[in-house]
Amino acid sequence: MEWKWLSVVLVAFLLGRCCECEGCWEQEKIALLQLKPFFTHITDVKNYWVEEGKQSLDCCQWKRVECNNSTGRVIRLFLNLTTTEVYRGLVHSYYGEYDWIEKDHWYLNASLFLPFEELKSLYLGGNSIIGCVGNEGFERLSSKLDKLEILDLSVNQFNDNILASLSELSSLKSLNLAKNQFTGSNPANGMKRLSKLNKLKTLDLHDNVLGNNILSHLDDFTSLKSLLLQNCGIKGMVDLLELNSLMNLKELYLGQNQIESLGFLFQSKGQLKLIKLEVLGLSENLFNNSIFSSLAALSNLKSLYIGFNKLEGPIHIKELNALSNLVELDMRNNEVNYFVPSQDNETKLRLINLEVLDLRWNLFNCSILSSLGRLSNLKSLSFGGNNLEGSIDLRGLDALSNLENLFISCNDPNGTRACSLPPQSLELFPSLKTLSFYGFSFYGTLTTQWQILTSLEELVLENSSLSSYFIQDIEMLIALKNLYVFSCELNDCLNLQGPLHLKNLETLVIQDTSLENNFIEKIGVMPSLKILKLSDCGLNGTIQTQGFCEMRNLQNLDVSGNNLKGNLPECFSNLTFLENLDLSSNQFSGSISTLKSLTSLERLDLSSNQFSGDISALRSLKSLGTLSLSNNYFEIPSSLGPLFNLSKLQSIFADNNTIYAETEMHFLAPTFQLNEISMSCCGDAGSFPRFLYHQQDLVSVDLSNIYFKVEKFPIWLLENNTKLETLILSNSSLSGPLLLPLAPHLGLSEFDISNNFFNGSIPVEIGAKLPSLSFLNMSKNHFGDSIPDSIGDMNSIQTLDLSNNNLTGGVPEPWPWVAPH
């Protein structure tokens, strides 16, 4: 009986779990919707975290949310706006596919994350968070979020006060605190408290003002495997013995500081206990050649990044060979000119494990190649600089048969392209996948060499001279996927024997290189091509003569900066996979009706042409995020009615067209939320565009040189858009008194209302209400009375123009650029 009862309970439990797994858990969905108001600047959250619609019922399907497939519980939340990664010892922060919009600083209620009991990763970077709400800090999460392993708080405004609460998250394995306001000034309640995290493997503190003392504050982080301290204000000599207790450390990044020495490691082999250290990033410091003798104590070092330092002259081969386990060595951007043989006359590097070597932008000449001949496992080699010239004979590298990536640069400061490549030089490297030349001259044929490079997928040619023979031979590269040509010269007419058969080519980028008008026709249709950029190449004539319309798989087409003219052909409607179309800075004319079929377009740039007519064809481009129409002859309604259903539209630039007021007003709200709008000049727009009343994410607005029939300042633009940084309403026929928002607007930095009909006094509280202004132009109005004293409180002001008004008195002091009397 007991077994039957237990079976019933078990079946009921499993059925209950299955029901939960059909979608996300209801309490977690509610929690996500409670978080949404704090992260509306992230497009995916704003547009996709909604309750309506069948797909949106399951929050596991929402963007930036990841669930466990078995339990349906949320395990990862990506609420970060930035992406930070380390590449070759340097930190690179970028904002992914999203434009970064600075938010007002705010306090986080960490308790809102309590429902996510299975959460493993939480990314909150780039959100301008200044701290946590009182008694609602990260310590509140310790009771329930015992599976949280990754926490990213980078690119915020946190300071040392947050560290004590973070120390309660005992399950953490990775903590990213980069680009905040940490100073380490109170280690007892800061970094020392954080050392309680005995499972912590990765700690990222880069871009904080920590100073040299930070090393001594980290001695209790014994579980660490990766430590990032780039750009932390560390100077002079650094004694790595201070990190001796970090015996598990494998990666240490100290780049972008002002470190001159690592102390006397060469005397401390027995004392140094960082025996597991494999990666050392020292890029962008002040190290000289003595650094190599210091590094001999790090016997297991595999990756060394020492680029952008003060290395100069000769470096002893013996010191480099002592780093026998090196797999990657980056010495670029120094002034090293050769390798000195050892006392036993060893002239070659014997780093048998080395796979990546970067010697670019030093002072080596061709003799450097003789030192590299025994690096048999090398896969990537980059070298070249101001002293490399003449014929580059690679035959001394015949042992490098595993080479996959080769970059050679001849950078002659006089602009003479003096480097050439002897025949058969490339036959030594049959495994090459990427090949880059800078500053070369190619006159003859390379047919034999290209035939051997059956694995080559990417070819980059920059600042070089090319012949028709060279171009014709490229078709021998049967695996080629990406071809880049920058600032090159075709030194004869493009007399090809027939179309090139580049059937696998996916990317063709040619910039600042003169091409013949029928270049595309000559090289032939490339069926796999997805990206085609031919900018600033001197193309002219009509688009029909170029052969673009046959490339039906194109996703990105850029022919900007040429002299193409005429109407867009109807066959443009074939390019239905296009996501990015840039036709700017040509002489195209006529309507744009043929673009209405390009429904996958995310970015469209038609600026600086001679297009005309209405913009109704754009109403079907529902994927459009950025639209540039400036400097044409379009007739654009001030309501932007044809664009109302483009819900993804964030930026529109339509300067120097004709703006007009529609006879019928649009009272519906648009589906878009703009970040940027610029519609300067020209026309009679009637009343202020009503769609602007519905915008809350504006960062930049320029509606200058448009005639508006408005009798008072549109103060609601400032009050509705707290992220607004630039507001330009000059020469817009505005009148009445200047109104200011009820609360201080902390984001506005550029404010131009010049050449209007404003009257009355400048509000006395202008300095308090607009404290962040760096540019203020109120000239050519009818303001009267005295200049308010509060203008002197604008600490960031750099440009102030109050001329051509009826003001009295002088400019208040103190000014940031004026010394006190």
Secondary structure, DSSP 8 states (H G I E B T S, - for coil): -HHHHHHHHHHHHHHHHHHHHTS--HHHHHHHHHHGGGSTTSHHHHHH--S-STGGG-GGGSTTEEE-TTT--EEEEE--S-EEEEETTEEEEE-TTS-------EEE-GGGGTT-TT--EEE-TTS-EEEE-TT-SGGGGGGT-TT--EEE--SS---GGGHHHHTT-TT-SEEE--SS----S-GGGTHHHHTT-TT--EEE--SS---TTHHHHTTT-TT-SEEE-TTS--EEE--GGGGTT-TT--EEE--SSEEEE--SGGG-TTT---TT--EEE--SS---TTHHHHGGG-TT--EEE--SS--EEEEEHHHHHT-TT-SEEE--SSEEEEEE--TT---S---TT--EEEEEEE---GGGGGGSTT-TT--EEEEEETT--SB---GGGTT-TT--EEEEEE--TT----BB--TTSGGG-TT--EEEEESBB--S--HHHHHH-TT--EEEEES-EE-HHHHHHGGG-TT--EEEEES-EE-S----SS----TT--EEEEES----TTHHHHH---TT--EEEEETS--EEEGGGTTGGG-TT-SEEE-TTSEEEE---GGGGG-TT-SEEE--SSEEEE--GGGGG-TT-SEEE--SSEEEE--GGGGG-TT--EEE--SSEEEEETT-GGGTT-TT--EEE--SSEEE--SS---S--S---SEEE--S-EEEES--GGGGG----SEEE-TT-EE--SS--THHHHH-TT--EEE-TTS--EE-----SS--SS--EEE--SSEEEEE--TTHHHHSTT-SEEE--SSEEEEE--GGGGG-TT--EEE--SSEEES---S--TTS---
